Amino acid sequence: MITLDNNVGGYLVRAFAEGHAVHAYIVEGDKAYIPSLLKQCAVVALCPSHTACGCDACQKVYDDVHQDVICIPRENRARLKVEDIAYLVEESSMRPVDNSIARVFLIDATSSTSGIGSDLWQNKLLKTIEEPTEDTYIFIGVTDADGLLATIRSRCQTLKQTRLNSKVIANELKRRGYDQKTSQIASVMANGSLQMAEKIIADNSIFEAYNTAIDTLENMLSTKVALPYVSRITNNTANVAHCLAFMTVLLGQSLHYRIAPELFELTALKATIDKICANYSIQASRVCIEKINSAKKSLDDGCNLNVVVDNLISGMLEVRYKCRL
């Protein structure tokens, strides 16, 4: 049995079982989770029993080899183009080719709901949503459904990613046998998803990025030792975002520890938080969180990784020195 997000996959299972599944859905969730959520939708739609039972059809979807799952945009591009939707329209008129019951289109629109061309592809898609081909399902992944045109929203059903309290996730992870430290770290980084928490735990490279964040905030105390930290962060290229995100969590937890103890969650990392409190004043912590978030935005905009991280580390050290009280 394949694990489904309660709100997204779980709802679809019920919709198909009760005979009221529609042909177009908006799937709203965090950007990092949209590919997984969309894949879950495809599994339910193409599973003969619509239960994500783990059968051959389910496995083909998860292995990215099912011929009736068409991912948009094409060619690994981030932004959607009108040509992508034109391709979808053409393919939606075709019959299933992989001994399946439908054709499924997974549209990752997380980077395409604003800016140049955002209205064009949506207007191109509108007619297909209004007059869907039989045995065709369209799932549009977004971080905020309100970013889509009202005409698109009104013709789709919206499914939202499940959000769980991080303490609930941590307790469940401990119940499943993980240690307290691992459970707490994964829970605060999983953004309300138990499934994502388990994926985080299973990926050693992500935890390496978290350990880099811890070491940086504990031990990077002067420009003389800054370069190795810049290198360590940038060398784990695929997980720089995880490292920076956890740095903001640690600094945020250091603020809670000092001014709102009831919100402090990383009790298993108390020794680390004590060191961060000693290194970064309350004001310094707040300013550094802003700098890290600014760096994350620069990376999302395509700025040079090494330059962004080098500037961030230099800026954090300067803030640490200026805001010592």
C-alpha positions in Angstrom: 0.0 0.0 0.0 1.4 3.4 -1.0 1.3 6.2 1.6 -0.9 9.1 0.6 -1.3 12.6 1.9 -4.6 12.5 3.9 -6.1 15.6 2.3 -4.9 15.1 -1.3 -4.6 11.4 -1.9 -7.0 10.4 0.7 -9.7 12.7 -0.6 -9.2 11.4 -4.2 -9.6 7.8 -3.0 -13.0 8.7 -1.5 -14.0 10.7 -4.5 -13.4 7.8 -6.9 -15.0 5.3 -4.5 -18.1 7.5 -4.2 -18.3 8.2 -8.0 -17.9 12.0 -7.8 -14.3 12.5 -9.0 -14.0 15.4 -11.4 -11.7 15.9 -14.3 -9.6 18.9 -13.1 -8.1 19.6 -9.7 -5.9 22.3 -8.2 -3.4 20.7 -5.8 -2.1 23.3 -3.3 1.0 22.7 -1.2 4.5 23.7 -0.5 6.7 23.9 -3.6 9.1 21.1 -2.5 6.2 18.7 -2.1 4.2 19.5 -5.2 5.9 16.8 -7.4 5.1 14.1 -4.8 1.5 15.3 -4.3 0.9 15.3 -8.1 2.4 11.8 -8.4 0.0 10.6 -5.6 -2.9 12.0 -7.6 -1.8 10.1 -10.7 -1.4 6.9 -8.7 -5.0 7.1 -7.4 -6.4 8.1 -10.9 -4.7 5.2 -12.7 -4.9 2.5 -10.0 -7.6 0.1 -11.3 -9.2 0.1 -7.8 -8.4 3.8 -7.2 -6.9 2.9 -3.9 -3.1 3.3 -4.5 -2.8 -0.4 -3.7 0.7 -0.8 -4.9 -0.2 -2.7 -8.1 1.7 -2.7 -11.3 0.0 0.5 -12.5 0.8 2.3 -9.2 4.4 1.2 -9.3 4.8 2.4 -12.9 3.6 5.9 -11.9 6.1 6.0 -8.9 8.9 4.8 -11.2 8.1 7.5 -13.7 7.5 5.0 -16.5 3.8 5.0 -16.9 3.1 6.2 -20.5 -0.3 7.7 -19.6 1.2 10.2 -17.1 2.2 13.3 -18.9 4.2 15.9 -17.0 4.0 19.6 -17.9 6.1 21.8 -18.4 8.2 19.7 -20.8 11.9 19.5 -21.2 12.6 20.1 -17.4 11.7 23.8 -17.7 10.5 25.6 -14.6 8.0 27.9 -16.3 5.0 26.9 -18.3 4.5 28.1 -21.9 1.5 28.2 -24.2 3.2 25.4 -26.2 3.1 23.1 -23.2 -0.7 23.5 -22.9 -1.0 23.1 -26.7 0.8 19.7 -26.3 -1.6 18.8 -23.4 -4.6 19.6 -25.6 -3.3 17.4 -28.4 -2.4 14.6 -26.1 -5.7 14.7 -24.2 -7.5 13.7 -27.3 -5.6 10.4 -27.4 -6.7 7.2 -26.0 -4.7 5.6 -23.1 -1.7 3.6 -24.4 -0.4 1.7 -21.4 -3.3 -0.7 -20.8 -4.7 1.9 -18.4 -8.1 3.5 -17.6 -7.2 7.1 -18.2 -4.7 9.7 -19.2 -3.3 11.9 -16.5 -1.7 15.4 -16.9 0.4 16.7 -14.1 1.0 20.4 -14.4 3.6 21.9 -12.1 2.6 25.6 -12.1 4.5 26.6 -8.9 6.7 29.0 -10.9 4.1 30.0 -13.5 1.2 31.8 -11.8 2.6 35.3 -12.1 4.8 37.2 -14.5 4.9 37.3 -18.2 2.8 34.6 -19.9 1.0 33.5 -16.8 -2.4 34.4 -18.2 -1.7 33.0 -21.6 -1.2 29.4 -20.6 -4.2 29.5 -18.3 -6.5 30.9 -20.9 -5.2 28.2 -23.3 -6.0 25.5 -20.7 -9.5 26.9 -19.9 -11.4 25.2 -22.8 -9.9 21.8 -22.1 -11.0 22.1 -18.4 -14.5 23.3 -19.5 -14.9 20.5 -22.0 -12.7 17.6 -20.7 -12.1 14.6 -22.9 -13.5 11.4 -21.4 -11.0 9.4 -19.2 -8.7 12.4 -18.8 -7.6 13.9 -15.5 -5.7 17.2 -15.0 -3.9 18.1 -11.8 -2.5 21.6 -11.4 0.1 22.0 -8.7 0.5 25.4 -7.1 1.7 26.9 -3.8 -1.2 29.3 -3.7 -4.5 28.7 -5.6 -5.3 32.4 -5.4 -2.5 33.0 -7.9 -4.6 31.2 -10.6 -7.2 33.0 -12.7 -10.7 33.0 -11.2 -12.0 31.2 -14.3 -9.5 28.3 -13.7 -10.3 28.1 -10.0 -14.1 28.0 -10.6 -13.8 25.0 -12.9 -11.5 22.9 -10.7 -11.7 21.3 -7.3 -9.0 22.4 -4.9 -7.1 19.9 -2.8 -4.8 21.2 0.0 -1.8 19.4 1.5 -2.3 18.1 5.0 -0.6 20.1 7.7 0.1 18.5 11.1 1.4 20.1 14.2 5.2 19.5 14.5 4.9 18.1 18.0 2.3 15.6 16.7 4.8 14.5 13.9 7.7 14.3 16.4 5.7 12.0 18.7 4.6 9.8 15.8 8.2 9.5 14.6 9.4 8.5 18.1 6.6 6.0 18.2 8.0 4.5 15.0 11.4 4.1 16.6 13.4 7.2 15.7 15.4 9.0 18.4 14.2 12.2 20.0 16.7 14.5 18.3 16.1 13.1 14.8 12.3 13.2 15.3 12.3 16.8 16.5 14.6 18.0 13.6 12.6 16.2 11.0 9.3 17.4 12.4 10.1 21.1 12.4 11.4 20.8 8.9 8.6 18.8 7.4 6.1 21.7 7.2 3.3 19.7 8.6 3.8 16.5 6.5 4.6 13.2 8.3 5.4 11.7 4.9 8.0 14.4 4.2 9.4 14.0 7.7 10.2 10.3 7.0 11.7 11.3 3.6 14.0 13.8 5.4 15.1 11.1 7.9 15.8 8.7 5.0 18.1 11.2 3.2 21.5 11.3 4.8 22.6 14.3 2.6 19.8 16.4 4.1 20.9 15.6 7.6 24.4 16.5 6.6 23.1 19.9 5.6 21.3 20.3 8.9 24.6 19.4 10.8 26.4 22.0 8.7 23.8 24.6 9.8 24.3 23.6 13.5 28.1 23.7 13.2 28.0 27.1 11.4 25.9 28.8 14.1 27.8 27.1 17.0 31.4 27.6 15.8 31.7 30.1 13.0 32.8 33.1 15.2 35.1 35.1 13.0 36.1 35.9 9.4 39.3 33.9 10.0 37.4 30.6 10.0 34.5 31.6 7.6 35.8 30.1 4.4 35.5 26.5 5.4 31.9 27.1 6.3 31.2 28.7 3.0 32.7 25.7 1.2 30.9 23.2 3.4 27.5 24.8 2.6 28.1 25.1 -1.1 29.6 21.7 -1.6 26.3 20.1 -0.6 24.8 21.8 -3.6 21.5 19.9 -3.7 20.7 20.7 -0.1 21.8 24.3 0.3 18.1 25.3 0.7 17.8 22.7 3.5 20.9 24.1 5.3 19.7 27.7 5.1 16.2 26.8 6.1 17.4 25.0 9.2 19.6 27.9 10.1 16.5 30.1 10.2 14.8 27.5 12.4 17.7 27.3 14.8 17.9 31.1 15.1 14.1 31.2 15.5 14.2 28.6 18.2 16.9 30.5 20.0 14.5 33.5 20.1 11.7 31.3 21.5 14.0 29.9 24.1 14.7 33.4 25.4 11.5 35.2 25.0 8.7 32.7 24.4 9.7 29.4 26.1 6.3 27.8 25.5 7.1 27.8 21.7 10.5 26.2 22.1 10.4 22.7 20.4 14.0 21.5 19.9 14.5 20.4 23.4 16.9 17.6 22.2 19.2 20.4 20.9 19.2 22.5 24.0 23.0 22.5 24.2 23.2 23.8 20.6 20.5 26.4 21.3 22.5 27.6 24.4 25.6 28.1 22.2 23.6 30.0 19.5 22.1 32.2 22.2 25.7 33.0 23.4 26.8 33.7 19.9 23.9 35.7 18.6 22.0 38.3 20.6 18.2 38.6 20.2 18.6 41.5 17.7 21.4 39.7 15.9 19.2 36.5 15.5 16.4 38.5 14.1 18.6 40.3 11.6 20.4 37.1 10.5 17.0 35.4 9.9 16.2 38.3 7.5 19.6 38.0 5.8 19.2 34.2 5.3 15.7 34.6 3.9 17.0 37.3 1.5 19.8 34.9 0.4 17.3 32.1 -0.2 15.3 34.5 -2.4 18.5 35.4 -4.4 19.2 31.7 -5.0 15.6 31.2 -6.2 16.1 34.0 -8.6 19.2 32.3 -10.0 22.0 34.2 -8.5 25.4 32.7 -8.2 25.5 30.2 -5.3 29.1 30.9 -4.1 28.6 34.6 -4.2 25.3 34.5 -2.3 26.6 32.2 0.4 29.9 34.1 0.8 28.0 37.4 1.2 25.5 35.8 3.6 28.3 34.4 5.9 30.1 37.8 5.8 26.9 39.6 6.6 26.0 37.3 9.5 29.4 37.8 11.1 29.1 41.5 10.8 25.7 41.5 12.4 26.9 39.2 15.1 29.7 41.7 15.9 27.5 44.8 15.7 24.6 43.4 17.7 26.5 41.8 20.6 24.1 43.0 23.4 
